[in-house]
């Protein structure tokens, strides 16, 4: 049976109020809720839309507080002794590993497997008690980066490994696109445990884990146990991972490659397994979205959608129908998340297409209606935008954001029409009639025109000159 496990140590979002399906154990809120206008807390109050894109509602957005799946257990420690034959005091020196309270694990486990596998490993006990080497317990990372007996995985010497237990000869290494299972634990330089998993399953190249693990696994053989030293550029970089991994922090891993196999075809998996694997991808997308890594988030959501499928051959019974309904709900969530990531990437046409896909699955999804209405309005497709936003308003009549967007749309329609009809006309085509097209007409002032006065003076002067000439001749 398929077992998928992933260590997600980021804060997970809670279920949005717009979604009816709720499963607080695994359901994070879609990232657009954090960027949206305020949550509808009471249908009778004049509230704001909780499901619009981040660009909506200038001056109206209010970030929703995210819920953390906290495991606030007391710090635990375990003693690790370096293997030593002698009885010297330094060999008996104890080194403690501490576990941060925020450290947590999210697993997607097949229900047919034993309950013992479902239990989370929350202790700080070493997974490799026989390999408590000096490098793992006490050496500084600076010393390890300069050590001669370590192998460079990358040319920049920022990703290095030391084999503790080699595999059998001629055993092949995994390649890009294959699925692997590893046992791993990870510590900071002060030996605080920040990651730990007895069986972490991921596909190389799909971004389920950080780059350090993917690169190292491709250099390992089945059964091999190794130490991996990773610079922050291959781990969590500038952002770190709040609250347990600071920015620019290198990490030290202890790994064992347990298994290698070809990536299973999603269509060969039961629907329940597709849901679990799809949720792994979706939660990884939420992790990247929270870090504002929108390209990687969109990629994760697309991979989740590839897995979240159903097949008619699964049968017509009611349990399968319920699973298919669950798949549809998760597809709606993934599509809404994907559309929000596309908006962040300014991929407006793709976001509009994704919003239409949401409405194909769920015609009354207010998030998608609101987003689609705004995008259509921005594209000057006012008629369709008006219909979509009116439908959203009918579903959520107390939502201020929809009222605001409809008001903007009416102003755009009016202003756009005047602008399109008004065109300055060239003077040479109008002659003396240009004045009414340039300035508002005004009532002509009463009285004698100055042109008439000048003409009369010229005539009088001409008559005077003529009379003088005639008098001189006589």
C-alpha positions in Angstrom: 0.0 0.0 0.0 1.1 3.5 -0.7 2.4 5.5 2.2 3.3 9.2 1.8 5.0 11.2 4.5 6.2 14.7 4.5 7.7 17.0 7.1 5.9 20.3 6.9 7.4 22.7 9.5 5.8 25.9 8.1 2.7 27.4 9.5 -0.3 25.9 7.8 -3.3 28.0 7.0 -6.8 27.2 8.4 -9.8 26.3 6.4 -11.5 29.3 4.7 -15.0 30.1 5.5 -16.0 30.0 1.8 -15.3 26.3 1.7 -17.9 23.9 3.1 -15.5 21.0 3.4 -13.6 21.2 6.6 -10.9 18.8 7.9 -8.7 20.7 10.4 -6.2 17.8 10.6 -5.0 18.3 7.1 -6.8 21.2 5.6 -4.8 24.5 5.4 -6.6 27.6 4.3 -5.9 28.6 0.7 -3.3 31.3 0.6 -5.7 33.7 -1.1 -7.6 34.1 2.1 -4.6 35.7 3.7 -4.5 38.2 0.9 -8.3 38.7 0.6 -10.6 41.2 2.1 -11.9 40.5 5.6 -13.6 37.3 6.6 -17.4 37.2 6.7 -18.0 36.7 10.4 -21.8 37.3 10.4 -24.1 37.1 7.4 -26.2 39.9 8.8 -23.3 42.3 9.1 -22.0 44.3 6.1 -18.7 42.5 5.8 -16.0 42.0 3.3 -15.3 39.2 0.9 -12.9 36.6 2.3 -12.1 35.0 -0.9 -11.0 37.6 -3.4 -7.5 38.0 -4.8 -4.9 40.0 -3.0 -5.2 42.8 -5.5 -8.8 43.5 -4.5 -10.2 46.2 -2.2 -7.7 49.0 -1.9 -7.8 50.0 1.7 -10.1 47.2 2.6 -7.8 44.2 2.9 -7.0 42.8 6.3 -4.8 39.8 6.7 -6.3 36.8 8.4 -4.4 35.3 11.3 -3.2 31.9 10.4 -3.6 28.9 12.8 -0.5 26.9 13.5 -0.8 23.2 14.2 1.4 23.5 17.3 2.7 20.6 19.2 3.7 22.4 22.4 5.3 19.5 24.1 8.1 20.0 26.6 11.6 20.1 25.1 13.1 16.6 25.2 16.7 15.6 25.0 18.6 12.4 24.5 22.2 11.6 25.2 24.4 10.6 22.3 27.8 9.0 23.0 30.6 8.8 20.6 31.6 5.2 20.0 34.9 4.5 21.9 36.6 1.4 23.1 38.5 3.1 25.9 37.2 4.5 29.1 38.6 8.0 28.7 36.5 10.8 30.2 36.2 12.5 26.8 34.7 9.3 25.3 32.1 9.3 28.0 31.2 12.9 27.4 27.5 13.3 26.7 26.0 15.5 24.0 22.4 16.6 24.2 20.1 17.1 21.2 17.1 19.4 21.9 13.9 19.5 19.9 12.1 22.8 19.3 8.4 23.1 20.3 7.4 24.2 16.9 8.7 21.1 15.2 5.9 19.1 13.7 5.1 16.4 11.2 2.2 15.9 8.8 1.7 12.4 7.5 -0.6 11.0 4.9 -0.9 7.3 5.8 -2.9 4.5 4.3 -5.5 3.4 6.9 -4.9 -0.2 6.1 -1.4 0.0 7.7 -0.8 -0.5 11.4 -1.7 2.1 14.0 1.9 2.1 15.2 2.9 3.7 11.9 0.4 6.4 12.3 1.9 7.7 15.5 4.2 10.7 15.1 7.7 10.5 16.2 7.9 13.5 18.5 11.0 12.5 20.5 14.5 13.8 20.0 16.0 10.3 20.2 18.5 9.7 17.5 17.4 7.5 14.6 21.0 6.4 14.1 22.2 5.6 17.6 25.2 3.6 16.3 26.5 6.5 14.3 27.0 9.3 16.8 30.3 10.4 15.3 32.2 13.5 16.2 31.0 15.3 13.1 27.4 14.7 14.2 27.8 15.6 17.8 30.4 18.3 18.2 32.3 19.5 15.2 31.7 23.1 14.0 30.1 23.5 10.6 33.0 25.6 9.4 35.4 22.8 10.1 33.2 20.3 8.2 33.0 22.6 5.2 36.8 22.6 5.1 37.4 18.9 5.9 39.4 16.8 3.4 37.6 13.5 4.0 34.2 14.8 2.8 32.9 14.4 -0.7 31.7 17.5 -2.6 28.3 16.9 -4.2 28.3 20.3 -6.0 31.3 22.2 -7.4 30.8 25.2 -5.1 31.6 23.0 -2.1 28.4 24.1 -0.4 26.8 20.7 -0.4 29.0 17.9 1.0 28.6 14.4 2.3 30.5 11.8 4.3 29.5 8.1 3.9 29.2 6.4 7.3 27.9 3.1 6.0 28.5 2.2 2.3 26.0 0.2 0.3 26.7 -3.1 -1.5 28.8 -2.8 -4.6 27.2 -2.1 -8.0 23.9 -1.0 -6.4 22.4 1.8 -8.6 21.7 5.3 -7.5 18.2 6.8 -7.9 17.6 9.1 -10.8 15.4 12.1 -11.6 11.7 11.3 -11.4 12.0 8.1 -9.3 10.3 7.8 -5.9 12.6 7.3 -2.9 12.1 6.6 0.8 14.6 7.8 3.3 15.2 7.9 7.0 16.5 11.2 8.1 17.1 13.6 10.9 18.5 17.2 10.8 20.1 19.5 13.3 21.4 23.1 13.5 25.0 23.8 14.5 24.0 23.9 18.1 22.5 20.4 17.6 18.9 21.4 17.9 16.7 18.9 16.1 14.6 20.7 13.4 13.6 17.8 11.1 13.1 14.1 11.7 11.3 11.3 9.8 11.6 7.6 10.0 10.2 7.2 6.4 10.0 10.2 4.2 8.7 9.4 0.7 9.2 11.8 -2.1 9.7 12.0 -5.9 13.0 13.4 -7.0 12.5 16.6 -8.9 9.0 17.4 -7.8 10.0 19.9 -5.0 8.5 17.9 -2.1 11.7 18.5 -0.1 14.5 21.0 -0.3 17.2 20.9 -2.9 19.9 19.6 -0.5 18.0 16.3 0.0 17.2 15.8 -3.7 20.8 16.4 -4.7 22.2 14.2 -2.0 19.8 11.3 -2.6 20.8 11.1 -6.2 24.4 10.4 -5.1 23.4 7.6 -2.7 22.8 3.9 -3.0 20.1 1.8 -1.4 21.1 1.0 2.2 23.8 3.8 2.4 24.0 5.9 5.5 25.6 9.3 5.1 26.1 12.7 6.7 25.0 15.6 4.6 26.2 19.2 5.2 24.1 21.7 3.4 24.7 25.5 3.1 21.5 27.6 3.4 21.5 28.2 -0.3 20.5 24.5 -0.7 18.1 24.5 2.3 16.0 27.5 3.4 18.1 30.4 2.3 17.4 34.0 3.0 13.9 33.4 4.5 14.9 30.5 6.8 11.9 28.7 8.2 10.1 30.3 11.0 10.3 29.8 13.9 13.0 27.1 14.2 15.4 27.7 11.3 16.9 31.2 11.1 17.9 32.9 7.8 21.1 31.8 6.2 21.4 28.8 8.4 23.4 25.7 7.3 22.0 22.3 8.2 23.5 18.9 9.0 21.6 15.8 8.1 22.0 12.1 8.8 20.3 10.1 6.0 19.7 6.5 5.0 18.3 5.6 1.6 15.7 2.9 2.4 14.1 2.3 -1.0 14.0 3.2 -4.7 11.2 2.6 -7.1 9.5 4.1 -10.2 7.0 6.8 -9.5 3.5 5.2 -9.4 0.9 6.2 -12.0 -1.8 8.1 -10.1 -4.5 6.3 -12.0 -3.2 3.0 -10.5 -3.7 4.2 -7.0 -7.0 4.0 -5.1 -8.9 7.3 -4.8 -8.0 7.6 -1.1 -4.3 7.5 -1.9 -4.7 10.1 -4.7 -6.3 12.4 -2.2 -3.5 11.9 0.3 -0.7 12.4 -2.3 -2.6 15.4 -3.8 -2.8 17.0 -0.4 0.9 16.6 0.1 1.5 18.5 -3.1 -1.1 21.1 -2.2 0.3 21.7 1.3 3.8 22.1 -0.2 2.3 24.7 -2.5 0.9 26.5 0.5 4.4 26.4 2.1 5.9 28.1 -1.0 3.1 30.6 -1.2 3.6 31.7 2.3 7.3 32.3 1.4 6.2 34.3 -1.7 7.8 31.7 -3.9 4.8 31.9 -6.3 6.3 30.0 -9.3 7.1 27.0 -7.1 3.7 27.3 -5.4 1.9 27.3 -8.8 4.0 24.2 -9.9 3.0 22.4 -6.7 -0.7 23.1 -7.2 -0.5 21.9 -10.8 1.1 18.6 -9.7 -1.6 18.3 -7.0 -4.3 18.7 -9.7 -2.6 15.9 -11.8 -3.0 13.5 -8.9 -6.5 14.6 -7.7 -8.4 12.6 -10.3 -11.1 9.9 -10.3 -11.8 7.1 -12.7 -15.2 5.7 -13.5 -13.8 2.1 -13.2 -13.6 2.7 -9.5 -17.2 1.6 -9.4 -20.6 3.2 -8.6 -21.0 2.4 -4.9 -21.7 5.1 -2.4 -18.2 5.0 -0.8 -16.6 5.8 -4.1 -19.1 8.5 -4.8 -18.2 10.1 -1.5 -14.5 9.9 -2.4 -15.1 11.5 -5.8 -17.0 14.3 -4.1 -14.0 14.8 -1.8 -11.6 14.8 -4.8 -13.8 17.5 -6.4 -13.7 19.6 -3.2 -9.9 19.4 -3.1 -9.6 20.2 -6.8 -11.6 23.4 -6.2 -9.2 24.4 -3.4 -6.2 23.7 -5.6 -7.6 25.7 -8.5 -8.4 28.6 -6.3 -4.9 28.5 -4.9 -3.4 28.2 -8.3 -5.5 31.2 -9.6 -4.2 33.3 -6.7 -0.6 32.4 -7.4 -1.2 33.2 -11.1 -2.5 36.7 -10.0 0.7 37.2 -8.0 2.7 36.3 -11.1 0.6 38.7 -13.1 -0.6 35.9 -15.3 -4.1 37.3 -15.7 -5.3 35.3 -18.6 -4.3 32.1 -16.9 -5.9 33.2 -13.7 -9.2 33.9 -15.6 -9.0 30.4 -17.2 -8.4 28.8 -13.8 -11.3 30.6 -12.3 -13.6 29.3 -15.1 -12.3 25.8 -14.2 -13.4 26.4 -10.6 -16.9 27.4 -11.7 -17.2 24.4 -13.9 -16.8 22.2 -10.8 -18.6 24.5 -8.4 -20.8 27.1 -10.2 -21.6 29.0 -7.0 -18.0 29.4 -5.7 -17.9 33.0 -4.6 -14.2 33.3 -4.6 -14.0 32.3 -8.3 -17.0 34.5 -9.2 -15.5 37.5 -7.5 -12.0 37.0 -9.0 -13.4 36.3 -12.5 -15.7 39.4 -12.3 -12.7 41.6 -11.5 -10.5 40.1 -14.2 -13.2 40.6 -16.8 -13.8 44.1 -15.7 -10.0 44.8 -16.0 -10.2 43.4 -19.5 -13.1 45.8 -20.3 -15.5 42.9 -20.8 -18.1 44.8 -18.8 -21.3 43.0 -19.7 -20.0 39.5 -18.6 -18.3 41.0 -15.6 -21.6 42.6 -14.5 -23.4 39.3 -14.8 -20.7 37.4 -12.8 -20.5 40.0 -10.0 -24.3 40.2 -9.7 -24.3 36.4 -9.3 -21.6 36.7 -6.6 -23.6 39.5 -4.9 -26.8 37.3 -4.9 -24.8 34.6 -3.1 -23.1 36.9 -0.7 -25.4 40.0 -0.4 -23.6 41.3 2.8 -20.1 41.4 1.3 -18.7 44.9 0.9 -16.0 43.9 -1.6 -18.5 42.8 -4.2 -20.5 46.1 -3.8 -17.2 48.0 -4.2 -16.2 46.1 -7.3 -19.7 46.6 -8.8 -19.4 50.3 -8.1 -16.0 50.4 -9.8 -17.5 48.5 -12.8 -20.3 51.0 -13.2 -17.9 53.9 -13.1 -15.6 52.1 -15.7 -18.6 51.6 -18.0 -19.7 55.2 -17.8 -16.2 56.7 -18.0 -15.1 54.3 -20.8 -18.1 55.1 -22.9 -17.5 58.9 -22.8 -13.8 58.4 -23.6 -14.5 56.2 -26.6 -17.0 58.7 -28.1 -15.0 61.8 -27.6 -12.5 62.5 -30.4 -10.9 65.9 -31.1 -11.7 67.1 -34.6 -9.1 68.9 -36.8 -9.6 72.6 -37.3 -9.2 72.4 -41.1 -12.3 70.3 -41.4 -14.4 72.6 -39.4 -13.5 76.0 -40.6 -15.3 78.8 -38.6 -17.4 76.1 -36.8 -14.4 74.8 -34.7 -15.4 76.9 -31.7 -18.4 74.8 -30.5 -16.1 71.7 -30.4 -13.4 73.3 -28.3 -15.2 75.4 -25.8 -18.7 75.5 -24.4 -21.0 77.9 -26.2 -21.7 81.2 -24.5 -24.3 83.9 -25.0 -22.9 86.7 -27.3 -22.6 90.0 -25.5 -25.1 92.7 -26.5 -23.8 96.0 -28.1 -22.1 97.1 -31.4 -19.3 94.9 -32.7 -15.8 96.3 -32.8 -15.5 95.1 -36.4 -18.5 97.3 -37.4 -17.0 100.4 -35.7 -13.7 99.9 -37.6 -15.5 99.5 -40.9 -17.5 102.7 -40.3 -14.4 104.7 -39.5 -12.7 103.4 -42.7 -15.7 104.5 -44.8 -15.9 107.9 -43.1 -12.2 108.4 -43.6 -12.4 107.5 -47.3 -15.3 109.9 -47.8 -13.4 112.7 -46.2 -10.3 112.1 -48.4 -12.5 112.1 -51.5 -14.2 115.4 -50.6 -10.8 117.1 -49.9 -9.5 116.0 -53.3 -12.6 117.3 -55.2 -12.4 120.6 -53.4 -8.8 121.1 -54.4 -9.5 120.6 -58.1 -12.2 123.3 -58.1 
